[in-house]
Amino acid sequence: MGRRLPPLNSLKCFEAAGRLLSFTGAARELSVTQAAISHQIKVIEDYLGFPLFVRYPRRLALTEQGKALLPEVIEAFDRVSLAIGALGKEAYSNLLSVRLAPSFAAKWLSPRLKYFWLQYPEIDLCLFHAHAAVDFEREEIDIAVTYGKGDWPGVVADKLLSLDFFPVCSPAFMHNDKPLTDIDNLRYYSLLHDANYECWRDWIKMANVPAIEAEKGTIIDDTNVLIQAAIDGQGIALGSTTFVEEHLESGKLVKPFDIVLVNEFSYYVVCPQSHLKNPAVVAFKDWLLSLVE
């Protein structure tokens, strides 16, 4: 019995456009024109008899049918790619490519890695560091730890670690003419932001101090540099126990208030479903998750 399949080129265009949520991005990735992508999407939608995308003026979204189809198509392409890559060589290597959020790698993972190597001496790790989510289609990464909401398309995402957020600062800020023994005095200090204003905005709302302007201060897109800036007295940062505990214990930082924010973002272990056929990927993933059980 023959398989009922739409044209494979249209499937390829759908996979790229759905993964990137952009016809322009898909065209760039596949080295074709945006018009060609639009045409191929129309071909597959006509074949299926229902739309896969909702076209808004400035953005693209998947329909419910598109959301259901996309992970299946991604997995199918992953399986073909894996099978081709395995031809003429061993299917899996014990060299594991891992992408990590930099601060997570430095503060949380690095002190624990020796235990992984004791348990799995046959697995070698190649560690890469970046903030952005991995594009597993274009990057040769086996597994990653990424910070976000866990809603990345085309991957399996397991929550690893949630963060708590609370103000931290130099001890000097507790003893000057505007001491941080009074929460209202926050308005006299520069706020230090990690990547964007969102976290401080949520903390200020929780603390009910509307006089504090969340969207001011310095944005520092590296948690390690952010914490050092707080130690150096450049302003007030929102720290997490995972990243500032040693500095609180040493007295380099203090925690002036007990109000703690836990938001909807966490660190997740992520990879495509097809990568879980690699025993080394499964070993590293299971080891990471065992650390937080």
N, C-alpha and C positions, 0 to 999 in steps of 0.2 A: 504493500500500500504506500503510495507516494506521500511525502511530507507536504503539508500545507504551509508554505513559507512565502512571505513577500519577497521582492527583489532584495538580494543581500546588500546591495549598495545603499538602498534606502534604509535598511536596518542599521548599517554602519553610520549613516548620517543622523538617524534618530538617536543612536547611542551617544554620539558625541554631543549633539545639541541638548539632549536630556541631562547628561552628566554636567555640562557646562552651563545649562540654562541660557544659552546664547547661540543664535544662528551665526553671528559674526565670529564668535570664538570657535565654533565647530568648523566654519569655513577656513579659518586660520590653521587649525590643527590638521585638517585634511587636505590643505593646499588646494582648495577649490574656491569658487566665488560664493558669496552669500546667496545669490540667486539660485545656484545649483543646490545648495542645502535646502532652501525653501521648496524647490521643485521636488526633491527627493522626499521631503516630509509630506508633501501633498500626495505623492505616489503611494506612500505607505498608509496614509490616512484614508485615501480612496479605497485601497485594497482592503483595509480592515472595516471600513464603513463607519468609523467614528473618529473624532479629533483626539490627538495625543497632546496637543499644546493649547494653552489659552494665550492669545497674543494681546498683550497690553501695549499701550503707546511706548513705554520705555522699559518694559521688562517682559520676560517670558516665564510662563509657569506650566507645569505638567497638569493635565487633567487627571482624574482618578484612574482612568484606564492607562494613561501614560505612566503614572506612578507605579501601577501594578506591573506593567510590561518592562520598564527600564531595568530593574535589578536582574530580571531573568535574561535579558539580552546581554547585559554586562557580564554576567556569569558565563553565559555561553561563549562569548568572545574570549574571556579569560581561559576557559577550558581549551579552546582551540589553540590559543597562544602558548599555553603551558605544554600541550601535546607536541606542538611543533618545536618548541624549545628543548624538549626532552629527546628528540630524535638524534641519534648518534652520540648521546652522552647520558650520564646519569641524570635521572629526573630531578633530583634534589641535591643541593650542596650543603655542607655543614658550615659554610660561611653565610651568616645571616646579616642582611642589611636592615638596619633599624633607624627610623627617623624619630627624633625626640624634641620636645619643647626644651629650649636651652636651660631655663631655670629649674625645671623638673629634673633634667639630667644631672645638673650640678649639685643640687641640694638634696634631692630625694633618692635618685637612682644610684648615683656614683658610690655612695657609702655601702650600698647593698650588693653591688655587682660581683664582689668577690665570692659571695655565696652561690651565685649562679654558676660561676666557673668551677667551683668546688663540686657542684652537683652535676654539671654538664661539661666536663673538660674537653669533650670532642667537638663542641660547638664554638666556632669563632664568631665574634661580633664585629661588625663594621658600623660604627655609630655616626650618624649625621644629625645636625642640629638646625632647626628652623621653626618659626612660629606658625607658618601657614599649614593648613591641612594638606595631606599628600595627594597628588594626582597619580594614583597607582598605574594608570594607563601610560603615562609618559615618563614616570620616574621608576628606576629599578630599585624599589624599596619593597622588602618582604612584609614588614609590620611596623607600626608606628604608635607613638603615644602623643595624642593631640588634645589640646584644650578647647572645649566648646560644649555644645548642647547634645552631642551624640547623634545628630540628625543628618550626617553626611550620606549622600546617595551612593549606592553600589558597594558599601562596606559593611562588615559586621563590627559593631561598636560595643565594647563592654566597659562599664564604668569602673574606673580604678580608684580615683581619689578625688574627693570634694575638698574645697578650700574654705576656711573661715577668714573673714576680713575684719580688721580693726586698726584704728590709727596707731602709728608708731612714730617716734621722733627722738631727737637728741635729748638727753637728760637736761641740757641747759635750758630747754624750753619750759621746764617745770619751775624755774626759779627766777625768771626775769620779771620785768614790770607788767607783762601780760601772761601770767602763768597758765599753763594748760590744766590746772586744777579746776578751772571753770570752762565748761564746754563752749560757752558763748565766745570765748577768746579765740576760738579757731578762726574767726573771721579776720584776725590780724596776721595770719600766717599764710604762706604760699602752700597750696596743695600740690602734691606730686602724684601724677596719674600714670597708671600702667596701661599704655596703648590707647585708652580713650577715657572719657569722663563718666562712663556709665556706672562704674563701681562706687565712686565717691557719691554720685547722685543717689544711688540706692541707699548707701549708708546714711547720708544726711536726712533722707526721708524717714528712715527707720528711727534715727536718733531724734527726730522732730526738732531740728534746728534750722528752720527755713531762712534765717538771716545769713547762713553760710552759702556762698555762691559756689556751686559744684563745678561749673564750667569756666574755671579760671585756674591758673597755675601752669605747671610744666608737665608735658606728656613725655614719658620716657619708655620707649618700646623695648625694654629689657629689664626684667624683674631684678636681676643681680645689680644692675646700675642704679635702679630705683632705690633699692635698699641702701646702697652705699651713699646715695645722695641724702637720704634721711639721716644716716649716721654722721655725715659731714655737716649737718645742720642747714641743708638747703631748703627744707620744708617738712611738711607732714605727709607721710605715705600711708597707704593702707597695706598692712602686712598680713601675712598668713603664718600660722604656727609652723607649717612645713618649712618656710623660708626664713623666718626671723627668730626662731626659738633660741638658737645659740647666741644671737646678739642680745636678746632679752636677758639670758642667763649671765652673760658677761658684763651687762650694764651699758653696752654701747648704744642700745635703744631702750626706751621705756614705752609702756602701754598706758597712756593717760586715762583712758576710758574703758569700761567693761562692756560696751555695746558691740556685739559681734554680728556681722552679716554673713549669711550663707546663701549664695545666689544659685541660679539654675545651671551654672557652668561647672564642669568637672574635667578632670583628665580621663581620657578614654584610651583603651587599647583597641586599635583599629587595623583591619586588613580586609581585602576581598575574601569572600567565602572560599574561592578556589585556592587561596594561599594556605588554608588550613589543612590541605592535603600534604603539606610539607611538615614532617615530624619536628624539625627544628623550630618552625614557627609556632607549632602547638606547644612545644616545650617552653619556649620563652614566654608565650602568652599565659600559660597555666602557672608558670613560676611567678610572674608579675602579680596575677590575681591572688595567688596564695599568700602574698605578703600583706594583703589587706583583709583577709577573711577573719 
